[in-house]
Amino acid sequence: MLRQSTRARLSGRRAPLVAPIQAIVARGLKIKRNPHGNFKEVEASRPPWEPASPRYTQTAQPSWTFGTGANNLPSSPPPLPKSVSIDPYAEGRSPGLNYKLLISAITPRPIALLSTRSPDGKVQNLAPFSYFNVISHDPPLFIIGFVGAASNPSCKDSLRNMVESKECVINIISEGIIEAANSTSINAPYGVSEWDVSGLTPVYDCETVTNLPRVKEAVFSIEGKLESSREFESRAVPGRMGTTLVIIEGTRFWAREDALDAEGGLLKTDVLRPMGRMGGITYSRQIETIELPRPDFERDLGGLEGLAKIKEKRAKENEEEVLN
């Protein structure tokens, strides 16, 4: 493990001070993630898990037509409540509030169960990250956002391993491993393997990364190489690097045979059964879905002539609203 000063020299930045970090915590950055005093007691009062296969339903308004705006669900009838403006940098507003707001608004988020190792291979790490997504298929590119910087001794073990070894395996979280995957978010000290905590099975059969396991129980996994990383300065404490964005190139995919279609281009939702991240400590299940074809401008809308009719109709409706 590199010393703080050594990593700072390699990154070309001064070593971060501990005092500003403590000041952030004092100002409320420390997040209370569990809103319940006794979670197991609260969970016991809820209905049990119901095994359910994903199913398709109609859309909320199958009769919806171009130009009609929001559908007729009870959550969107006029008049709509007004929106309020929120300045993320407002005086007295903690970064922790932005965190809680964003993770409750940007939902559901896919989750990367990230397998990494130290450069010497002695430390194996497994942890979930929902600041994650795919951004390209040619080449296959993925992003993961980490709080903090690799040059900070208190950074995430996964980030340190990722930057130093430049390899990883991304495992997608399904219903069958949700508890085990969540357990890997435990605040274990550096050097402790979350594989032991979770009980998940490491498989060392990867073809493009070295001495790095994928999760055997995962329906879909991605071997990846570090393409690039970029650190972003904190707005709350200028001079401190608050976030690291990592771009990963996928170099090999692993899919369970029963989940893959004949062409090798589609995973079956009823086998993958992906879990998503919501706000707080909440997860989501994909048990009900809809389908909506992408419309064609000429065929479905009627081209420019059809668009003109829609705009004309909308203008008349607005005039009638004003008169009434």
C-alpha positions in Angstrom: 0.0 0.0 0.0 1.4 3.4 -1.0 1.9 6.0 1.7 -0.3 9.1 1.5 2.7 11.3 0.5 3.9 8.8 -2.1 0.4 8.6 -3.8 0.2 12.4 -3.7 3.5 12.7 -5.5 2.4 10.2 -8.2 -0.8 12.1 -8.8 1.0 15.5 -8.9 -1.1 16.9 -6.1 -0.4 17.8 -2.5 -1.4 15.3 0.1 -4.9 16.1 1.4 -5.2 17.3 4.9 -7.2 15.4 7.5 -8.6 18.5 9.1 -10.8 19.5 6.1 -12.3 16.0 6.0 -13.1 16.2 9.7 -14.7 19.6 9.1 -17.0 18.1 6.4 -18.2 15.4 8.7 -18.8 17.9 11.4 -20.9 19.9 9.0 -23.2 16.9 8.3 -21.7 14.9 5.5 -21.9 11.8 7.6 -25.0 10.0 6.3 -27.5 8.2 8.4 -28.5 5.5 5.8 -30.7 3.3 8.0 -33.8 5.3 8.9 -35.0 2.5 11.3 -34.0 2.1 14.9 -34.3 -1.7 14.7 -34.4 -2.7 11.1 -35.0 -6.5 11.7 -38.0 -5.6 13.9 -39.4 -3.4 11.1 -38.7 -6.0 8.4 -40.5 -8.7 10.5 -43.7 -6.6 10.4 -43.7 -6.5 6.6 -45.2 -9.1 4.2 -42.8 -12.0 3.2 -41.0 -12.0 -0.1 -43.2 -13.3 -2.9 -41.5 -15.2 -5.6 -42.8 -13.6 -8.9 -41.8 -14.0 -12.5 -41.5 -10.7 -14.5 -44.6 -10.1 -16.6 -45.6 -7.6 -19.2 -48.6 -5.3 -18.8 -50.2 -2.6 -21.0 -48.8 0.9 -20.8 -50.6 3.3 -18.4 -52.6 4.8 -21.4 -52.6 2.6 -24.5 -54.8 5.2 -26.3 -52.1 7.9 -25.9 -51.4 9.9 -29.0 -48.7 12.3 -30.2 -48.9 15.8 -28.7 -51.1 14.9 -25.7 -48.3 15.1 -23.0 -48.5 13.3 -19.7 -50.8 10.3 -19.5 -53.9 10.1 -17.3 -52.4 8.5 -14.2 -53.6 10.0 -10.9 -50.0 11.2 -10.2 -50.0 13.7 -13.1 -53.5 15.4 -13.4 -53.5 19.2 -13.8 -52.9 21.5 -12.1 -49.5 20.2 -11.1 -47.9 21.3 -7.9 -45.2 23.9 -8.4 -41.5 22.9 -8.5 -38.9 24.5 -6.2 -35.3 25.4 -7.1 -32.5 23.7 -5.1 -29.0 25.2 -5.2 -26.6 22.3 -4.5 -24.0 24.8 -3.3 -26.3 26.9 -1.2 -24.8 28.2 2.0 -25.3 25.8 4.8 -26.4 23.0 2.5 -24.4 19.8 3.3 -23.1 17.6 0.5 -24.9 14.9 2.3 -28.2 16.4 1.4 -27.3 16.4 -2.2 -26.3 12.7 -1.9 -29.6 11.7 -0.3 -31.6 13.8 -2.8 -29.8 12.4 -5.9 -29.9 8.7 -4.9 -33.6 9.0 -4.2 -34.3 10.8 -7.5 -32.0 8.9 -10.0 -33.7 5.6 -9.7 -33.6 2.7 -10.2 -29.9 2.5 -10.7 -28.0 -0.6 -11.9 -25.5 -2.0 -9.4 -22.0 -3.1 -10.1 -20.7 -5.8 -7.7 -17.1 -5.0 -8.3 -14.3 -7.6 -7.9 -10.8 -6.0 -7.6 -7.4 -7.0 -6.2 -4.3 -5.3 -5.0 -1.4 -5.2 -7.4 0.4 -8.0 -5.6 -2.7 -10.2 -5.6 -2.7 -10.6 -1.8 -5.9 -8.6 -1.2 -9.2 -9.5 -3.0 -12.0 -7.1 -2.7 -15.7 -7.3 -3.5 -18.1 -4.3 -3.2 -21.3 -2.9 -4.7 -21.5 0.5 -6.5 -24.6 2.1 -7.9 -22.9 5.1 -9.4 -22.5 2.8 -12.3 -23.7 2.4 -15.9 -22.8 1.3 -19.5 -22.0 4.2 -21.8 -21.0 2.5 -25.0 -21.2 -0.8 -26.8 -18.4 -0.3 -29.4 -16.1 -0.4 -27.5 -18.0 -1.7 -24.5 -17.4 1.0 -21.9 -18.7 1.4 -18.4 -18.4 4.1 -15.7 -18.2 3.9 -12.0 -18.1 6.9 -9.6 -16.2 6.7 -6.4 -16.3 9.1 -3.5 -12.9 10.5 -2.8 -9.6 10.1 -4.6 -7.1 7.3 -4.9 -4.4 9.6 -3.5 -6.4 9.8 -0.2 -5.5 7.0 2.3 -9.2 6.8 3.3 -10.4 6.1 -0.2 -12.5 3.0 -1.1 -10.4 -0.2 -1.3 -12.0 -0.9 -4.7 -10.8 2.4 -6.1 -7.3 1.9 -4.8 -7.2 -1.5 -6.3 -8.7 -0.4 -9.6 -6.2 2.5 -10.1 -3.2 0.5 -9.0 -3.9 -2.9 -10.7 -6.0 -1.5 -13.6 -8.3 -4.5 -13.8 -11.7 -5.6 -12.4 -14.7 -7.8 -12.9 -18.2 -6.3 -12.8 -20.9 -8.7 -11.6 -24.6 -7.8 -12.1 -26.7 -8.3 -9.0 -29.7 -10.5 -9.3 -32.4 -11.5 -6.8 -30.6 -14.7 -5.8 -27.6 -12.8 -4.4 -29.0 -9.6 -3.1 -28.4 -10.2 0.6 -24.9 -11.5 -0.1 -24.1 -8.5 -2.4 -25.4 -6.0 0.2 -23.2 -7.6 2.8 -20.1 -6.6 0.8 -20.9 -2.9 1.6 -19.7 -3.6 5.1 -17.1 -1.2 6.4 -14.3 -3.8 6.7 -10.7 -2.6 7.1 -8.3 -2.7 4.2 -7.0 -6.3 3.8 -10.2 -8.0 4.8 -11.9 -9.8 1.9 -15.6 -9.3 1.5 -15.7 -12.7 -0.3 -15.6 -14.3 3.2 -18.2 -11.9 4.5 -20.7 -12.6 1.7 -20.1 -16.4 1.2 -20.2 -15.9 -2.6 -18.1 -18.1 -4.7 -15.0 -16.8 -6.5 -14.2 -18.4 -9.8 -10.7 -18.0 -11.3 -11.5 -18.7 -14.9 -11.3 -15.2 -16.3 -9.5 -14.9 -19.6 -8.3 -11.3 -19.9 -7.6 -10.2 -16.3 -5.0 -11.7 -14.0 -5.7 -13.6 -10.7 -9.1 -11.9 -10.4 -12.3 -13.9 -9.8 -15.8 -13.4 -11.0 -18.9 -14.3 -8.9 -20.0 -17.8 -9.7 -23.6 -17.1 -8.7 -23.9 -14.0 -10.9 -26.0 -14.4 -14.1 -23.8 -11.9 -16.0 -20.3 -10.7 -15.4 -17.9 -8.4 -17.3 -14.1 -8.6 -17.2 -12.7 -5.1 -17.5 -9.5 -3.0 -17.9 -9.1 0.5 -16.6 -9.4 2.9 -19.6 -9.0 6.1 -17.8 -9.8 7.9 -14.5 -10.4 11.5 -13.6 -10.6 13.2 -10.2 -13.0 16.1 -9.5 -12.5 18.8 -6.9 -14.9 19.1 -4.0 -17.1 22.2 -4.0 -17.6 22.0 -0.2 -13.8 21.9 0.5 -11.9 23.5 -2.4 -8.5 21.9 -2.9 -9.8 18.5 -1.9 -10.5 15.9 -4.6 -14.1 14.7 -3.8 -14.9 12.3 -6.5 -13.1 9.9 -9.0 -14.7 8.9 -12.2 -13.4 5.6 -13.6 -14.0 4.4 -17.2 -13.7 0.7 -17.8 -13.4 -1.2 -21.1 -15.2 -4.5 -21.1 -12.8 -7.2 -22.4 -14.9 -10.4 -21.9 -18.5 -11.2 -21.0 -19.8 -14.1 -19.0 -23.5 -15.1 -19.2 -25.3 -18.1 -17.7 -26.4 -20.4 -20.5 -30.0 -20.5 -19.5 -30.2 -16.7 -19.5 -28.8 -16.2 -23.0 -30.8 -16.2 -26.2 -29.8 -18.3 -29.2 -28.0 -15.4 -30.9 -26.1 -14.4 -27.9 -27.5 -10.9 -27.9 -30.2 -10.8 -25.3 -30.5 -11.8 -21.6 -33.8 -13.2 -20.4 -35.2 -10.9 -17.7 -36.9 -13.8 -16.0 -33.5 -15.5 -15.5 -31.4 -12.3 -14.8 -33.9 -10.9 -12.4 -31.9 -7.7 -11.8 -32.0 -5.7 -8.7 -31.9 -1.9 -8.8 -30.8 0.7 -6.2 -33.3 3.3 -4.9 -32.9 6.0 -2.2 -31.8 5.3 1.3 -31.4 1.5 1.9 -34.1 0.6 -0.6 -33.7 -1.8 -3.5 -36.1 -2.5 -6.4 -37.2 -5.7 -8.2 -38.0 -5.9 -12.0 -41.2 -7.9 -11.8 -43.5 -5.8 -14.0 -42.6 -4.3 -17.4 -44.1 -2.6 -20.4 -43.0 -2.4 -24.0 -43.0 0.8 -26.2 -41.8 0.7 -29.8 -39.6 3.6 -30.9 -41.8 5.7 -33.2 -41.0 6.5 -36.8 -41.4 10.2 -37.8 -43.0 9.6 -41.2 -44.9 6.4 -40.6 -46.3 7.1 -37.1 -46.3 10.8 -36.8 -47.2 11.6 -40.4 -44.1 13.7 -41.1 -44.0 17.4 -41.0 -47.6 17.6 -42.0 -48.6 15.5 -39.1 -46.5 17.6 -36.7 -48.2 20.8 -38.0 -51.6 19.3 -37.2 -50.5 18.5 -33.7 -49.2 22.0 -33.1 -52.4 23.6 -34.5 -54.5 21.4 -32.3 -52.4 22.3 -29.3 -52.7 26.0 -30.0 -56.5 25.9 -30.2 -56.6 24.0 -26.9 -54.4 26.7 -25.3 -56.7 29.4 -26.6 -59.7 27.7 -25.1 -58.0 27.4 -21.8 -57.3 31.1 -21.8 -60.9 32.0 -22.6 -62.2 29.7 -19.9 
